[in-house]
Amino acid sequence: MQPALPPAATPAAAAPKQVPHTLSVYVNNRPGVLMRICQVFARRAFNIDSLVVSQGRDARFSRITIGLTGDPEGLEQIVKQVAKLIDVIHCSEHTLDNSVTKEMVLIKIRCSPNERSQALQITEHFAGKTVDLTPVSMIVMITGDSLKLDSAVAMISQFEIIETVRTGKVVMARGEQPT
């Protein structure tokens, strides 16, 4: 009979909780800002799952949307550290309750004219659009939350997927509150 492992040695106790989070960081549009922000996450063992950077309405500023996974207990400290960085104007976490979060996926599939109607039905089911069509392939575009896109890719995988390209999350605060 084997002795039981101590509680700290069990896999569930050893692994920290990995929870998805979405942060919005408003920064001065200058070289090196993104690198400094990413270093904060690396030092704290958070994995960046998605990263979207775009210039704001004012070209002097950019918005960085970061989808990340890690222990929620360390997130508050990371938000504070990022907010203290030079060129960071504002950093905040967004939840499903206070924001709208969307992603987009482009999926190129090989399908014959005989299979096309089935592929179009699946695309329509996920409120997607066909953005390119050739005699032997098509590219569909689907937008929505992460779970919707995962489901769409799973359903479309019954066809031969040639390529997928997926954006990171983009987020906007609900109501009149600025992001």
C-alpha positions in Angstrom: 0.0 0.0 0.0 1.4 3.4 -1.0 1.4 6.2 1.5 -0.8 9.2 0.6 0.8 12.3 -0.8 0.8 15.3 1.5 -1.7 18.0 0.4 0.9 20.3 -1.0 2.2 17.6 -3.4 -1.2 16.9 -5.0 -1.5 18.4 -8.5 -4.6 20.4 -7.6 -2.9 22.1 -4.7 0.3 22.7 -6.6 -1.2 24.5 -9.5 -2.5 28.1 -9.0 -6.0 29.0 -10.2 -5.8 30.0 -13.9 -8.6 32.4 -14.6 -9.1 34.5 -17.8 -8.9 38.3 -17.4 -9.2 41.3 -19.8 -7.3 44.5 -19.2 -7.5 47.8 -21.0 -4.4 50.0 -20.9 -4.4 53.5 -22.3 -0.9 54.7 -23.1 1.2 57.4 -24.8 1.9 56.2 -28.3 5.7 55.9 -28.0 8.3 53.1 -28.7 9.0 50.7 -25.9 5.8 51.1 -24.0 4.4 47.7 -24.9 7.7 45.9 -24.0 7.6 47.5 -20.5 4.0 46.4 -20.0 4.7 42.8 -21.1 7.6 42.5 -18.7 5.3 43.2 -15.8 3.2 40.2 -16.7 6.2 37.9 -17.4 7.7 38.7 -13.9 4.4 37.7 -12.3 3.9 34.4 -14.3 0.8 35.6 -16.1 0.5 34.4 -19.7 -0.7 36.8 -22.3 -3.3 35.0 -24.4 -4.3 37.9 -26.7 -2.9 41.3 -27.4 -4.5 44.1 -29.4 -2.9 47.5 -29.8 -4.4 50.3 -31.8 -4.0 54.0 -32.1 -6.7 56.1 -30.4 -8.8 58.8 -31.9 -5.9 61.1 -30.9 -2.7 59.8 -32.6 -0.7 60.7 -29.4 -2.4 57.8 -27.5 -3.0 54.0 -28.0 -5.2 51.5 -26.4 -3.8 48.1 -25.5 -6.3 45.3 -24.8 -4.7 42.3 -23.1 -6.4 38.9 -22.6 -4.5 37.0 -20.0 -4.6 34.0 -17.8 -3.3 33.7 -14.3 -4.0 33.6 -10.6 -6.7 36.3 -9.8 -5.0 37.1 -6.4 -2.0 38.6 -8.2 -4.0 40.6 -10.8 -4.7 43.6 -8.6 -1.0 44.0 -7.9 -0.2 43.8 -11.7 -2.8 46.4 -12.5 -1.2 48.8 -10.0 2.3 48.1 -11.3 1.2 48.7 -14.9 -0.5 51.9 -14.0 2.7 53.2 -12.4 4.8 52.7 -15.6 6.0 55.7 -17.5 3.7 56.5 -20.5 0.7 54.5 -19.0 -2.2 56.8 -18.5 -4.8 54.3 -17.2 -5.1 50.6 -16.6 -8.2 48.7 -15.6 -9.7 45.2 -15.6 -13.0 44.6 -17.4 -15.5 41.9 -16.5 -18.5 40.5 -18.4 -20.8 42.7 -16.3 -19.1 46.0 -17.1 -18.0 45.6 -20.7 -18.5 44.3 -24.2 -15.8 42.0 -25.4 -15.5 40.7 -29.0 -13.1 38.7 -31.2 -13.0 37.8 -34.8 -11.8 34.7 -36.6 -11.2 34.2 -40.3 -11.4 30.5 -41.4 -10.3 29.3 -44.8 -11.7 25.9 -45.6 -11.5 23.6 -48.6 -14.9 22.6 -49.8 -16.3 21.5 -53.1 -19.4 23.0 -54.6 -21.4 20.1 -53.3 -20.3 20.8 -49.7 -20.7 24.6 -50.0 -24.3 24.8 -48.8 -23.5 22.9 -45.6 -20.5 25.2 -44.9 -22.7 28.3 -45.5 -25.4 27.0 -43.2 -22.9 26.5 -40.4 -21.5 30.0 -41.1 -25.0 31.5 -41.0 -25.8 29.7 -37.7 -22.9 31.6 -36.1 -23.9 34.9 -37.7 -20.8 34.8 -39.9 -20.2 36.0 -43.4 -18.4 34.6 -46.4 -15.6 37.0 -47.3 -14.0 35.0 -50.2 -15.2 32.2 -52.4 -13.4 30.2 -55.0 -14.4 27.0 -56.8 -12.5 24.8 -54.2 -12.3 27.0 -51.0 -14.0 29.7 -49.0 -13.1 32.1 -46.2 -15.6 32.8 -43.5 -15.5 35.6 -40.9 -17.2 35.1 -37.5 -17.3 37.6 -34.7 -18.3 37.1 -31.1 -17.0 36.1 -27.7 -14.3 33.4 -27.2 -16.8 30.5 -26.6 -18.7 31.3 -29.7 -15.6 31.3 -31.9 -14.3 28.1 -30.3 -17.7 26.4 -31.1 -17.7 27.8 -34.7 -14.2 26.5 -35.4 -15.2 23.1 -33.9 -18.2 22.9 -36.2 -16.4 24.0 -39.3 -13.6 21.5 -38.7 -15.7 18.9 -40.3 -14.3 20.5 -43.5 -10.6 20.6 -44.2 -9.4 23.8 -42.5 -6.6 25.3 -44.6 -5.9 28.2 -42.2 -7.3 30.2 -39.3 -6.5 33.7 -38.2 -7.9 35.0 -35.0 -7.8 38.4 -33.5 -7.3 39.1 -29.8 -10.1 40.5 -27.6 -11.3 44.0 -28.0 -13.2 45.5 -25.1 -15.3 48.6 -24.5 -16.9 49.6 -21.2 -20.7 49.6 -21.1 -22.7 52.7 -20.7 -21.3 56.2 -20.6 -18.2 55.2 -18.7 -15.1 55.5 -20.9 -13.0 52.4 -21.4 
